[in-house]
């Protein structure tokens, strides 16, 4: 059973569904697993638990970290 875990924050249910669908397609294209055996699990990780480039994400806007 392929299991793909996605850690993220702030994704809407619609976005999660779209991401999971696309991941499912990739797994089906690249393995012999039956469709019902492919699992995609989302882990919602609070912003205060992310550190990116020496900055806590809860303390900065993502644009400040990524330069966008």
C-alpha atoms as a printed R data frame, in Angstrom:
   type eleno elety resid chain resno       x      y       z
1  ATOM     1    CA   UNK     A     1   0.000  0.000   0.000
2  ATOM     2    CA   UNK     A     2   1.636  3.262  -1.048
3  ATOM     3    CA   UNK     A     3   1.132  5.987   1.555
4  ATOM     4    CA   UNK     A     4   2.084  9.587   0.761
5  ATOM     5    CA   UNK     A     5   2.216 12.028   3.685
6  ATOM     6    CA   UNK     A     6   1.904 15.746   3.006
7  ATOM     7    CA   UNK     A     7   2.820 18.183   5.780
8  ATOM     8    CA   UNK     A     8   1.385 21.651   5.282
9  ATOM     9    CA   UNK     A     9  -0.600 24.464   6.823
10 ATOM    10    CA   UNK     A    10  -3.474 26.556   5.617
11 ATOM    11    CA   UNK     A    11  -4.698 24.357   2.769
12 ATOM    12    CA   UNK     A    12  -8.414 24.385   2.067
13 ATOM    13    CA   UNK     A    13 -10.310 21.096   1.767
14 ATOM    14    CA   UNK     A    14 -10.680 21.755  -1.974
15 ATOM    15    CA   UNK     A    15  -6.938 22.256  -2.379
16 ATOM    16    CA   UNK     A    16  -6.183 19.097  -0.410
17 ATOM    17    CA   UNK     A    17  -8.588 17.149  -2.616
18 ATOM    18    CA   UNK     A    18  -6.897 18.447  -5.784
19 ATOM    19    CA   UNK     A    19  -3.403 17.706  -4.468
20 ATOM    20    CA   UNK     A    20  -4.437 14.223  -3.335
21 ATOM    21    CA   UNK     A    21  -6.004 13.497  -6.722
22 ATOM    22    CA   UNK     A    22  -2.843 14.502  -8.558
23 ATOM    23    CA   UNK     A    23  -0.610 12.521  -6.199
24 ATOM    24    CA   UNK     A    24  -2.890  9.513  -6.672
25 ATOM    25    CA   UNK     A    25  -2.506  9.813 -10.459
26 ATOM    26    CA   UNK     A    26   1.292  9.876 -10.178
27 ATOM    27    CA   UNK     A    27   1.369  6.808  -7.927
28 ATOM    28    CA   UNK     A    28  -1.008  4.930 -10.242
29 ATOM    29    CA   UNK     A    29   1.120  5.847 -13.264
30 ATOM    30    CA   UNK     A    30   4.339  4.654 -11.635
31 ATOM    31    CA   UNK     A    31   3.324  1.565  -9.642
32 ATOM    32    CA   UNK     A    32   1.213 -1.546  -9.999
33 ATOM    33    CA   UNK     A    33  -0.758 -0.721  -6.843
34 ATOM    34    CA   UNK     A    34  -4.536 -1.027  -7.121
35 ATOM    35    CA   UNK     A    35  -6.331  2.328  -6.799
36 ATOM    36    CA   UNK     A    36  -7.872  1.501  -3.422
37 ATOM    37    CA   UNK     A    37  -4.415  0.804  -1.984
38 ATOM    38    CA   UNK     A    38  -3.074  4.315  -2.621
39 ATOM    39    CA   UNK     A    39  -3.440  6.569   0.419
40 ATOM    40    CA   UNK     A    40  -2.667 10.269   0.704
41 ATOM    41    CA   UNK     A    41  -2.580 11.707   4.221
42 ATOM    42    CA   UNK     A    42  -2.403 15.388   5.101
43 ATOM    43    CA   UNK     A    43  -0.804 16.509   8.340
44 ATOM    44    CA   UNK     A    44  -1.806 20.040   9.259
45 ATOM    45    CA   UNK     A    45   1.203 21.424  11.081
46 ATOM    46    CA   UNK     A    46   0.632 24.739  12.882
47 ATOM    47    CA   UNK     A    47   2.699 27.687  11.612
48 ATOM    48    CA   UNK     A    48   4.425 27.969  14.989
49 ATOM    49    CA   UNK     A    49   5.960 24.526  14.381
50 ATOM    50    CA   UNK     A    50   7.712 25.488  11.125
51 ATOM    51    CA   UNK     A    51  11.155 27.025  10.869
52 ATOM    52    CA   UNK     A    52  12.364 28.024   7.425
53 ATOM    53    CA   UNK     A    53  15.716 29.646   6.730
54 ATOM    54    CA   UNK     A    54  16.305 30.421  10.428
55 ATOM    55    CA   UNK     A    55  12.921 32.163  10.769
56 ATOM    56    CA   UNK     A    56   9.849 30.895  12.560
57 ATOM    57    CA   UNK     A    57   7.001 31.000  10.074
58 ATOM    58    CA   UNK     A    58   4.607 32.143  12.799
59 ATOM    59    CA   UNK     A    59   6.716 35.291  13.228
60 ATOM    60    CA   UNK     A    60   6.958 36.263   9.558
61 ATOM    61    CA   UNK     A    61   4.854 36.388   6.437
62 ATOM    62    CA   UNK     A    62   5.974 33.727   3.903
63 ATOM    63    CA   UNK     A    63   6.886 36.524   1.467
64 ATOM    64    CA   UNK     A    64   9.456 37.799   3.959
65 ATOM    65    CA   UNK     A    65  11.101 34.376   4.058
66 ATOM    66    CA   UNK     A    66  10.872 33.493   0.373
67 ATOM    67    CA   UNK     A    67  11.412 36.983  -0.999
68 ATOM    68    CA   UNK     A    68   8.006 37.166  -2.691
